[in-house]
Amino acid sequence: MDSNKRETNYNDLKKFFLNIRNDYRPVAFYHMDGDISDTDAIASQFAGYKKSGYGGVALLPVSETCPVYGTDAYYRAYGELLDIAQKQGLSVIYYDECGFPSGWAGGDLAEEYPEALAKQLYRREMVCTAGEHARFRLDKTGVTMSVVAIENETREVIDMRDYIEDDYASWNTPEGNWTMQQYIVKTLPDTRYVNYLDYDACRCFINLTYKRFTDTFGEYIGETVMMTFYDDIQFNTPNRRMWDDNFNDVFFEKYGFDPAPYYPALYEDLKEDTDHIKALFFNCRAEMLSDGFFRAVSDFTKTHSLLCTGHVAEPKSTSAPWLFGDSMLYQKNAGACGLDLVHQYLYGFNGIKMASSAAYNYDREFVCCEIFGNYTELDSDIMYREAMNAFVRGVNFLIPHTLWLSGKARIPHEVSHRNPEFRDFLHNWNDFAARAQTLLRGGRHICDIAVLYPIYSLEAQTSLFETTAAGFEFPRTPVNADYMNVINSVMNYCGHDLTVLHPETLNEKCYSDDGILYMGNHINFEHFKLLIIPGSQLISVKSIRIIKKFFDDGGKIIATDELPFRAFEFNPDNKENGENPYDTEVRETVEYIFGIKKEEINTFETYYHNTNDAGGEAYYILASKTAADGTNLVDSPVLSSIIDGELFPHDVIIGDMPRIQNSGILNLALPMFEKMNVFSGGVFNYIHKRTAGCDIYYFANSTNMPYTGVVSLLGEYDLCEEWNPHTGKIKKLTPEYTVINEETYTCFKLSLDSAASVFLVCR
């Protein structure tokens, strides 16, 4: 994991592709579902895993672990496992919990730090009768965040704090249908999990887990143990109403006004500012999660020279605010970005580009992926296809799931030498994965297209609710949340790679010059020729200012489905003539860029097109279809006709590419996905990275059809080779050159069987 060991030139890259280094090999989850003090048996298993091509194990304690998790005997036995791994040359990932989700320290947290437990937001109500003196007795068993009265028809809200005396909110009810409401934060009864929103609470969890581990096993850190793993972090309370009693103070510091009078917006519509208020509320909570659990773990692991990684629950979810906040922001404080592909083949696919884009946004080298696990069907073919799907969208560290101490996997498959279904091909698969990871780590990502993550619009359309939960709760996806469909149309139909830009990254790291949008990271700096704004209600005024300059400089812009005519930035104390001044600026700027006023949009149009004298072009494409998950869908051929016209010279052009027009089924939640998954094979994608003085292109064909066509790479390369990750063979290529749109391209005829992939390494 030491970045100082990364190859810095072509010769190093080639050496470790041909002679695989251990730290590029997949590291597999090892469920310790038995007696971990049986060192002879475990030593034999570890030797088998190494012989099968794994580079290490992630030691995962579960309820069946013996000695019992957290006891002194457990730590003594764990130390012997670390010693075995070290002697056999296997690395170890420290898994931070007994089972999952992370955050309860095997039950010790509730016993030792009850003040650190998760808290939930509750709403209490009392209906008032007009003309009567109403007395609302307040609940004093928690921390009151807000007391208001709301008129049910006009949606007028009155702050009741001036009406509170002793334990009551009292007033003479005016005309209308009024309800008094109290919003209160309490520690959840019988909860086991830490308050993920509170940094100090999370340090209590760390004291019981990470700190105890580093205090006990410091001698192994940096040589055998270099990474830690957290699992399935989410707002783990009934109906996802996890909250914190410091929320109002944090909100005021971030946005400059008191949120207390606006709490009803979390559950119901108020007046015209509801979308602004909800966006700020849910954005604040997402930032508290990022600055709580994830920053606490990151701060601790950094001080011990460890990389922390892991993932949230359902990282493929299109609408994240209610479930875990923000699909990208939580990765900001991670040492290595992470995701999981553990439920079914292609389920979770949509989360890959969000995780890898987070790595590009936040300048992270590693994109770690927990993979396989719950697949009802798993064989050699699926293992190769799914690994290729992960790699070609930016993953560079696979953590296969699973190995079992007992050999009796509670989920369908143990991917080990002990299972005859996998024994014969497992080493070859691990070699394939290791070669791919060798070429995909480090360096920087190259692509032409950025897609703006519409997180503020998602937040503006999120609500809390109070009905009883039944099983895992999947969030509702707003119909205008088409960004996943746009990503897949660009990649799976148009045949181009992209980076998803978080609006915070656009605002803080990006600038425009001469028709190029630059992302100014230290390592992963990118140059975008096209910015896509997917369906959105809100956009940051800071973002639209940058986008306007990009357009004025000659940049190319495409918006889909719904134009964002309102601003994320809002303060009710700064309204002018009853309007948010930032809304006015956003509306006028959007109308300027796209050349159309909101009231003039005709939904029967296919798209609108606007240009300027500097060469700037702006397209607004209206949705014409509905995806499988009910979200709006822009027609892929229409999108392709614009992108693949003469808009700009593309980094890569794939001739006769296998196209997939509507991949909306990939948005579906697990139960429906399992019923409806009729996806054929997979996708044809590519990724381009620049590292070790080389341009590295990876093409992967997980479709059911072989591919033969010409791929054209922007630029004139003298030395080109084909590196096959499946066989480890390298052969020289004879490039040909052509001119497309006045640019020179290096061309190759590429042939890929179904479920096959290849690297082109060019200098």
Secondary structure as UniProt FT lines:
FT   HELIX           3..5
FT   HELIX           10..18
FT   HELIX           22..24
FT   STRAND          27..32
FT   TURN            36..37
FT   HELIX           39..51
FT   TURN            52..53
FT   STRAND          56..61
FT   TURN            63..64
FT   TURN            69..70
FT   HELIX           72..88
FT   STRAND          91..95
FT   HELIX           105..107
FT   HELIX           108..112
FT   HELIX           114..116
FT   STRAND          119..128
FT   TURN            130..131
FT   STRAND          133..137
FT   STRAND          143..151
FT   TURN            152..154
FT   STRAND          157..159
FT   HELIX           161..163
FT   STRAND          164..165
FT   TURN            166..167
FT   STRAND          168..172
FT   STRAND          178..187
FT   TURN            189..190
FT   TURN            196..197
FT   HELIX           199..208
FT   HELIX           210..216
FT   HELIX           218..220
FT   TURN            222..224
FT   STRAND          225..233
FT   HELIX           238..240
FT   STRAND          242..243
FT   TURN            245..246
FT   HELIX           247..255
FT   HELIX           260..266
FT   TURN            272..273
FT   HELIX           274..289
FT   HELIX           290..294
FT   HELIX           295..303
FT   TURN            304..305
FT   STRAND          307..312
FT   TURN            315..316
FT   TURN            321..324
FT   TURN            327..328
FT   HELIX           329..333
FT   STRAND          337..341
FT   TURN            345..348
FT   HELIX           349..361
FT   TURN            362..363
FT   STRAND          367..372
FT   HELIX           380..392
FT   TURN            393..394
FT   STRAND          397..401
FT   STRAND          403..404
FT   TURN            417..418
FT   TURN            420..425
FT   HELIX           426..440
FT   STRAND          444..445
FT   STRAND          449..452
FT   HELIX           455..460
FT   TURN            479..480
FT   HELIX           483..488
FT   HELIX           489..494
FT   STRAND          498..501
FT   HELIX           503..509
FT   STRAND          510..513
FT   TURN            514..515
FT   STRAND          516..519
FT   STRAND          526..528
FT   STRAND          530..533
FT   STRAND          538..539
FT   HELIX           541..552
FT   TURN            553..554
FT   STRAND          556..560
FT   STRAND          566..567
FT   HELIX           572..574
FT   TURN            577..578
FT   HELIX           581..594
FT   HELIX           598..600
FT   TURN            603..604
FT   STRAND          607..611
FT   TURN            613..614
FT   STRAND          617..621
FT   STRAND          625..626
FT   TURN            628..629
FT   STRAND          632..633
FT   HELIX           636..643
FT   STRAND          652..654
FT   TURN            655..656
FT   HELIX           664..667
FT   HELIX           670..676
FT   STRAND          684..691
FT   TURN            692..693
FT   STRAND          694..701
FT   STRAND          707..714
FT   STRAND          720..723
FT   TURN            725..727
FT   STRAND          730..733
FT   STRAND          736..740
FT   TURN            741..742
FT   STRAND          743..752
FT   TURN            754..755
FT   STRAND          756..762
//
